[in-house]
């Protein structure tokens, strides 16, 4: 089984990409919706919540956990990998996104993200480890996650907010990174405002990289169950999770098993 952690529903877009590319595996997803959003919290709190969520999954028997949240990845993954769980497998979404910037040959890229991800300079630092001549412009859009988590994917307000923040990017950016896993839900709006700018979805890039990871690590791949099943944990209201999650995954989720952590 492949395990995912996110502050709530945004990581479902990452799960969706994994299931497209690796449909044969079993997946379990934990959304910490009792404490979302993470994006406007201080660094210590984000790390604490992420640590608690990942620990919960390891307690359930997880062998490998994907941090399906840019904010959690940016603030906690190094600590979790190097200090808290050095003997466990924990992967995030920012590195695959950053690597695709380099692989795509882009020289100037915009990143639309939460306030905490921008504050952490997550993508700029990751890209500059490889090539510090690439220009990264990071813009925070704090209004987007609360709207999306309330099921507001369409409408004039969403379009106005996106137009305002996307208008802050320099006109000569060559690509735009969706620096929050919630943003693929509103990708169609972003593409309508920036129709000629390639969109980089770190969730998709993470799924591609994970497939390569499994090829390199057959000792891990052989232990992953292969029934194509899904299961979920949520720390808060299950009905809102079911309602919004159904729209993201585009399938009936009443058959899924929900439990509170």
N, C-alpha and C positions, 0 to 999 in steps of 0.2 A: 504494500500500500504506500502511496505517496501522500504526505501530509502537508497541509497548508495552514498558515496563520495570517490573519489580517484583523484590522481594527473593526471591520464589519463586512460590507458588501463589495468594496472595490476589488478585493482579491478574487472575487468570482470571475472577473474578466481574465485573470491569469489562469484560473482553473479551466475556464472555457477554452483557452488556447492550448493548454496541455492536453485536454481531452480530444481536441481536433487532431493534434499531432501524435499523441500516444493514447489512443482510445481504449486499448486493451487492458490497461492497468486499473487497479482500484484506487480511489481517492477519498481522503477524509479532510474536511475543511472546518476550521474553528474561526468563527467571527465574533470578536469581542464587542458586540454591539451595546453592551451595558455601559461601556466606557468610551465609546466613540464620540466625536472624532479625535484622532491623535494629533492631527496636523497643527492645532493651535496650542498644544501643551508644551511645557518646558522639557528640556532634554532629559533630565533625570527621570521624570515621570514616564516619558515615552520608553526609555530603556527598561524601567521597572515593569511596566505593563507588558512589554514584549517578552521580557524574561519570564514573567509569570505565565503568559500564554504558551510559550514554547515548552516550558517545564511541564505544563498540563498535558501537552501532546506527547512528550516523552513518557510521562506517567501512564498514558494510555497504550504505550507500546510502540510509538513511532520510532522508526529507524532513520528516517531522513525527513527534514522539515524544510519547506520552502517559505520564506518570509515574503508573502504576496502583497507587500506594502512598501512603497518607497520610503515613507517616513520611518517605519520600523527598521528597515534595512539600513538607512542612512545613520540612524542613531544607535543601533544596538548590535549589528551583525558582528563587528570585530570583537566586541566584548563577549558575545555569546560563543563565538568560535574559539577565541584564544584564551578566555578566562573561565567562563561559566560552564561551558560544555565542550571542552577541548577534545573529548573522545567521541563526540557525536557529529553527524552530518547536518549542517545547516547552510542553506543557500539563499541568496537574495535576488532582487530584480534589477538593482542599479548597475551592477557590473556588466551583465549582458547588454543592457541599453547603451552603456558607455562604450563597450567594445564595438557595437554596431556603428557608432559614430565614426570610429577610426576605420573600420572595415569598409564603410561607405565612402571614404575619402572626403568627408565634409570638412570644410575649413571654418565655417561659422554656423553655429547651431543654437536655436532657442530651446529653452526648457520651461514648460509650464508646469508648476508644481504647488505644493502646499507651502505655507510660511516656514514650517520647520525644515522641510527638505531644502528650500532655498537658503535658509539661515545656515544650514549645515554644509552648503556648497557641494552637495553629494555628487552631482554629475561632473561639475568642473574639476573636482579633485580626482575623480576616477579617470577622466579623460586625460588630464595633465600628467598623471603617472606614466602614461604611454607617450603622449605628445603634447607638450605644454605650449605649442604654437597654435593649437586649435582654439578658436574663440568660442566661449560658452556664455550665453546671455540667459540668466535665470530670472523668471518673473513669477511671483506668487499670486495665486487667485483664491483667496481664503473663502470666498462666498460659494464656491462651486460644490465642495463636498457636502455641506449641510443641505443644499438644494437637492442634490442627487440622493442623499440618504433619506430624504423626505419624499422620494418618488417623483421629483420634478425634473424630467428629462427634456421637456419641450417648453415652448412658450416665449413670449416677448422678453420677460425678465432674464431668462437663460441666455438668449441671444444678445441682449444688451450687455450683460456682464462679460460674456466671452469677447464681444467686440471691443470693449474697453481694455481688457487685459491683453488680448492679442495685438491690439493697436500699439502697445508699448514696445513691441519687439522692433529691432532695426529692420528696415525694408530689405536688406540684403542677406538675411539668414537663409541658409541653404536647406535646412530641415528643422522640424519641430519635434522634440521629445515630449511624449505624454508622461510627465514626471510624477503622476499619481495614478494608481490603478483604477480609480473611479473614472478617469477621463475617457477611456475607450467607450464608455456608455454614451458619451455625447460627442463622439468622434465626428459624426456626420455634420454637426453644427460647426465644428472647428474646420473641417474640410470645405464647408461652404464659404467660410470667411477667408480662408487661406487656400484657395483651390489649386494653386500651383506649387505649394510647398509639400515635399514628402513628409509623411508622418512616421515617426519611430515609436512603436509600441513595445516597451520593455517586457511586457507580459508575453507577447509573441516571441520576442528574441530569447527570453528565458526558457520557453518551451523548446526552441530549436537547440539552445546550448545544453539543455538537460538531456535531450536525446543523444547528443554527442557525448555527454558525460557518462551516460549509461553504456555506450559503446566502449568507452575507455575503462569502465569499471564493471566488468561482467560479474564480479563477486558481489556487487550491490544489486545489479539488475536481476540476478537469479533468485533473490529473496523477495522480490516484489510480487504480490499476488495479482492475478490476471483474470478477474471476472467482469471487469468493466463496471464495477459498482461504485456508488457514491454514498457517503454518509457525512453527517454534519453535527457539529457542536455549536451552540451559541450561548453567550453569557447573559443575554437579555430576552426581549420579546421575540417569540418564535413566529408569530403570525406576520409581523412586518417583514421578517427575514424571508418567509415563504413567499409573500406577495412580491417583493422587489426582486428576490432571487429568481423567481420564475421568469420574470422579464429578461433578466440578464442571461440566464442559461437557456432560455427559449425552450423550456420543457416543464412538464408538470412535476412538481417536487413534493407532492403529498405522500409519495411512497418513501421519502427519505426519513431517516431516523434522527430526531433532534433530542438533545439533552442539554441541561444546564451544567456549566462547570462549577 
